[in-house]
Amino acid sequence: MTHFDAPFALRQRLAALLTAGAALTLAGCVDTAVDLGSRQAGVPQPRLVARPGVSPHGASVALTSLEGAPEGVASRFKQHFASASEARDIAMAAPDAARYRVRGYLTASPGPGVTRLSYVWDIFDRQGRRAQRLTDELAVRGGGDWSDLDDKALADVAGRGAGDLAAFLSNTPEAIAAAGGEGAGLSVVAGQRAQPSSPVAARPAGVAEAR
């Protein structure tokens, strides 16, 4: 190799390293975009239905966090969610005692004359593995801001969220065993919820993926 070859070889090696680094960075961006996209509640997905004859009470659950909403809105939502969960026979427990733990996300966005309020429930088992992701969206009257959401709107979304959570829990092995049933498979309906025709009580999406 001559003294002219060394710099050329070095430049080739450096170019290869830069190309590999750019590819890794792009892959990371794609993974992040896919994960964020999967959290969008408006994406139509298969939904769970409650297992007949099985109460969700047999699988205790804890809401460990609720992100996305201002503190005041989140506090009001939690109150409505607690009431809706009790009405659906969901057994709420402390995080260290619960069979499942839920991390919640709320988002509000403007629509044509409405506020679109979406939620995501990420449900984890005792080993910290995500068992299911539930998503849904409701359109309520307003201008697309958190301040436009009254207690009725929050109660409607909390009730929808509690209903989806109850459906998931009724399909868990713990709830089925408590009901004296057999077969712990999840009942999944492939059909989608219809798109809303009015600005109130919209529900275009249901239960999402399980990783």
C-alpha positions in Angstrom: 0.0 0.0 0.0 1.4 3.4 -0.9 1.2 6.5 1.2 -1.7 7.6 -1.0 -3.8 4.5 -0.4 -4.0 4.9 3.5 -6.1 8.1 3.5 -8.4 6.7 0.8 -9.0 3.4 2.8 -9.6 5.4 5.9 -12.2 7.5 4.2 -13.9 4.4 2.9 -14.1 2.9 6.4 -15.4 6.2 7.9 -18.1 6.4 5.2 -19.2 2.8 6.0 -19.4 3.6 9.7 -21.5 6.7 9.1 -23.9 4.8 6.8 -24.3 2.1 9.5 -25.0 4.7 12.2 -27.5 6.5 10.0 -29.4 3.2 9.4 -29.5 2.4 13.1 -30.8 5.9 13.9 -33.5 5.6 11.2 -34.5 2.2 12.6 -34.9 3.7 16.0 -37.1 6.5 14.6 -39.3 4.0 12.8 -39.7 1.9 16.0 -40.7 5.0 17.9 -43.2 6.1 15.2 -44.8 2.7 15.2 -45.2 2.6 19.0 -46.7 6.1 19.1 -49.0 5.3 16.2 -50.3 2.2 18.0 -51.4 4.4 20.9 -53.8 6.4 18.8 -57.3 5.5 19.8 -58.8 6.4 16.5 -57.2 3.4 14.7 -59.9 0.7 14.0 -58.9 -2.5 15.7 -60.6 -5.8 16.9 -62.4 -5.5 20.1 -63.0 -7.8 23.1 -66.4 -8.7 24.3 -67.3 -9.8 27.9 -67.3 -13.5 28.5 -70.9 -14.6 29.2 -71.5 -15.6 32.8 -68.1 -14.4 34.0 -67.7 -11.4 36.3 -64.5 -9.3 36.1 -64.5 -9.3 39.9 -62.3 -12.4 40.0 -59.3 -10.5 38.5 -58.4 -7.6 40.7 -56.9 -4.5 39.0 -55.2 -1.3 39.9 -55.0 2.0 38.0 -51.4 2.9 38.7 -51.1 6.0 36.5 -53.1 8.4 34.3 -51.1 10.6 32.0 -52.0 13.2 29.3 -54.7 15.3 31.1 -54.2 18.3 33.4 -54.2 17.4 37.1 -57.7 18.7 37.7 -59.2 16.9 34.8 -57.4 13.7 35.7 -58.6 13.8 39.2 -62.2 14.2 38.1 -61.8 11.4 35.6 -60.5 9.1 38.2 -63.5 9.7 40.4 -65.9 8.9 37.5 -63.8 5.8 36.5 -63.9 4.5 40.1 -67.7 4.8 40.1 -68.1 3.2 36.7 -65.7 0.3 37.7 -67.7 -0.4 40.8 -70.9 -0.5 38.8 -69.4 -3.1 36.5 -68.2 -5.3 39.3 -64.5 -4.6 38.8 -62.4 -5.3 41.9 -60.0 -2.4 42.4 -57.0 -3.2 44.6 -53.7 -1.7 45.7 -50.9 -2.1 43.0 -48.9 -4.6 45.0 -52.0 -6.8 45.6 -53.7 -6.5 42.2 -53.6 -9.2 39.6 -53.3 -6.6 36.9 -52.0 -3.1 36.7 -53.3 -0.4 34.3 -51.4 2.6 33.0 -53.8 5.1 31.4 -53.3 7.8 28.8 -55.9 10.5 27.9 -55.8 12.9 24.9 -58.1 15.6 23.8 -58.1 17.0 20.3 -60.4 19.3 18.3 -62.8 18.1 15.7 -65.6 19.8 13.6 -67.5 21.4 16.5 -66.5 18.7 19.0 -63.7 17.6 21.3 -62.4 14.1 20.6 -61.4 12.5 23.9 -59.4 9.3 23.6 -58.0 6.9 26.1 -55.5 4.1 26.1 -55.3 1.4 28.8 -52.0 -0.5 28.9 -52.7 -3.6 31.1 -49.8 -5.4 32.7 -49.7 -8.7 34.7 -47.8 -9.2 38.0 -44.6 -10.0 36.1 -44.7 -6.6 34.4 -45.6 -8.0 31.0 -48.2 -6.2 29.0 -51.2 -8.4 28.6 -53.4 -6.1 26.5 -53.9 -2.6 25.2 -57.4 -1.1 25.1 -58.2 2.0 23.1 -61.3 4.1 22.4 -62.5 7.5 21.6 -65.6 9.6 22.3 -66.7 12.8 20.6 -68.3 15.4 22.9 -69.4 19.0 22.3 -66.7 21.5 22.7 -63.9 23.3 21.0 -61.1 20.7 21.4 -59.7 21.9 24.7 -59.5 20.3 28.2 -61.5 23.2 29.6 -64.5 22.3 27.4 -64.9 18.9 29.1 -67.6 18.9 31.7 -68.4 16.1 34.2 -70.9 14.4 31.8 -68.2 14.1 29.1 -65.7 12.7 31.5 -68.3 10.3 33.0 -69.2 9.0 29.5 -65.6 8.3 28.6 -64.8 6.8 32.1 -67.8 4.5 31.6 -66.7 3.5 28.2 -63.2 2.8 29.6 -64.5 0.8 32.5 -66.7 -1.3 30.2 -63.8 -2.2 28.0 -61.6 -3.0 31.0 -64.4 -5.2 32.5 -64.7 -7.1 29.2 -60.9 -7.8 29.2 -60.9 -8.9 32.9 -63.9 -11.3 32.4 -61.8 -13.2 29.8 -58.8 -13.6 32.1 -57.9 -17.0 33.7 -58.4 -15.6 37.2 -61.9 -14.4 36.5 -62.9 -17.6 34.7 -61.5 -19.7 37.5 -63.4 -17.6 40.1 -66.6 -18.2 38.1 -66.0 -21.9 38.0 -65.7 -21.9 34.2 -63.3 -23.6 31.9 -61.2 -22.3 28.9 -59.2 -19.2 29.4 -59.0 -17.9 25.8 -59.9 -14.4 25.0 -63.2 -13.8 23.2 -62.2 -11.4 20.3 -64.7 -10.0 17.9 -63.1 -9.0 14.6 -65.9 -6.5 13.7 -65.4 -2.8 14.2 -67.5 -0.2 15.9 -69.4 1.9 13.5 -68.3 5.4 12.8 -70.4 8.0 14.5 -73.0 10.0 12.7 -73.5 12.6 15.4 -71.0 14.7 17.4 -72.0 12.9 20.6 -71.2 9.3 21.8 -68.7 8.5 19.0 -66.8 5.2 19.4 -64.8 4.3 16.4 -62.2 2.1 18.0 -62.0 -0.7 20.5 -59.4 -3.1 22.0 -56.0 -2.9 20.4 -52.9 -5.0 20.2 -51.3 -7.3 22.7 -47.5 -7.5 22.6 
